[in-house]
Amino acid sequence: METINRLHRSLLRGDEEQDEEGFLGESEGLCSLSPLQRIYGFAACLVAGLAFMLLSLIVFARPIKFAVMFTFGNIMAVGSTAFLIGPGQQARMMLDPVRVYATAIYIGCVVLALFCALLIHNKLLTLIAIICEVSKSITLISRGC
């Protein structure tokens, strides 16, 4: 039980010391997840994202389906860390001055991949955009976003 309490404190990073009086304190209590629920959410979102990325390889010959499935899986995989640290903290970390360029390039590659697949229908450009998207998503995940 002590291990779960320590994990809970490390995941919250001191947020538990805030005063729970008032309107915001009550509403945050309704939406908060336990540490075990956070880990389950992270694992489920990451596995689902990786599954979408792997399943997208089946429809590689069709660039529209490939790009949509792969991009959706990639967004889910990157977004899975929001379960561990919270969506607000993740947004703040992604918009940190050190990471803002990587985040902008990642979002640009996501838009570019969907643009190349949905509007241009070019397999080569879609593949290049997906490769850039993957490299930036790995950068964002490895640096703790």
C-alpha positions in Angstrom: 0.0 0.0 0.0 2.9 2.3 0.7 4.2 1.8 -2.8 1.0 2.9 -4.3 0.9 6.0 -2.1 4.5 6.8 -3.2 3.5 6.3 -6.8 0.5 8.5 -6.3 2.6 11.3 -4.8 5.2 11.0 -7.6 2.5 11.2 -10.3 0.8 14.2 -8.8 4.2 16.0 -8.1 2.9 17.9 -5.2 -0.5 18.7 -6.5 -2.1 17.0 -3.5 -1.0 19.8 -1.3 -3.4 22.2 -2.9 -6.4 23.4 -1.0 -9.5 21.5 -2.0 -11.8 24.2 -0.8 -13.9 26.0 -3.4 -15.4 25.2 -6.7 -12.3 24.2 -8.6 -11.1 21.8 -5.8 -14.4 20.0 -5.9 -14.6 19.6 -9.6 -11.0 18.4 -9.8 -11.8 15.7 -7.3 -14.6 14.3 -9.6 -12.3 14.0 -12.6 -9.1 12.8 -11.0 -7.8 9.3 -11.6 -6.1 6.9 -9.2 -2.5 6.0 -9.9 -3.6 2.5 -11.0 -6.2 4.0 -13.3 -3.6 6.3 -14.8 -1.3 3.4 -15.5 -4.1 1.4 -17.1 -5.2 4.4 -19.2 -1.6 4.9 -20.3 -1.1 1.3 -21.2 -4.4 1.0 -23.0 -3.9 4.2 -25.0 -0.3 3.2 -25.9 -1.2 -0.3 -26.9 -4.2 1.0 -29.0 -2.0 3.5 -30.7 0.7 0.9 -31.5 -2.0 -1.4 -32.8 -3.4 1.3 -35.1 0.1 2.0 -36.4 0.8 -1.7 -37.0 -2.6 -2.3 -38.6 -2.1 0.7 -40.9 0.8 -1.3 -42.6 -1.9 -3.7 -43.9 -3.4 -0.9 -46.0 -0.1 0.7 -47.0 -1.0 0.5 -50.7 -3.9 2.9 -50.0 -2.3 6.2 -48.8 -5.5 7.7 -47.4 -6.4 4.8 -45.1 -2.7 4.3 -44.2 -2.1 8.0 -43.3 -5.3 8.3 -41.3 -4.8 5.1 -39.3 -1.1 5.7 -38.8 -1.5 9.3 -37.7 -4.4 8.4 -35.4 -2.3 5.7 -33.8 0.7 8.0 -33.5 -1.4 10.7 -31.8 -2.8 8.1 -29.4 0.7 6.9 -28.6 2.0 10.4 -27.9 -1.2 11.3 -26.0 -0.9 8.3 -23.8 1.5 10.1 -21.5 -1.3 12.5 -20.7 -2.7 9.8 -18.5 0.5 9.7 -16.4 1.1 13.4 -16.0 -2.2 14.9 -16.9 -3.3 16.7 -20.1 -2.6 20.2 -18.7 0.9 19.3 -17.6 1.6 17.6 -20.9 0.4 20.7 -22.9 2.7 22.9 -20.7 5.6 20.6 -21.3 5.0 20.4 -25.1 4.9 24.2 -25.2 8.0 24.6 -23.1 10.5 26.8 -24.9 12.9 23.9 -25.3 10.3 21.7 -26.9 8.1 24.1 -28.7 9.9 23.6 -32.0 9.7 19.8 -31.8 6.0 20.1 -31.0 5.4 22.5 -34.0 7.3 20.2 -36.3 5.4 17.2 -35.1 2.0 18.9 -35.5 3.1 20.2 -39.0 4.1 16.6 -40.0 0.8 15.3 -38.8 -1.1 17.9 -40.9 1.3 17.4 -43.8 0.8 13.6 -43.8 -3.0 14.0 -43.8 -2.8 16.7 -46.5 -0.6 14.5 -48.7 -2.9 11.5 -48.3 -6.3 13.2 -48.4 -5.7 15.9 -51.0 -2.7 15.1 -53.0 -2.9 11.3 -53.0 0.8 10.9 -53.4 2.2 7.8 -51.7 5.9 9.0 -51.6 5.1 12.4 -50.0 2.8 10.7 -47.5 5.5 8.2 -46.6 8.1 11.0 -46.1 5.7 13.0 -43.9 4.9 9.8 -41.9 8.7 9.2 -41.4 9.1 12.8 -40.2 6.1 12.4 -37.9 7.5 9.2 -36.4 10.9 10.8 -35.7 9.3 13.8 -34.0 6.9 11.6 -32.0 9.8 9.6 -30.7 11.6 12.8 -29.8 8.5 14.0 -27.9 8.0 10.7 -26.1 11.7 10.2 -25.2 11.9 13.7 -23.7 9.0 13.2 -21.4 6.1 14.8 -23.1 
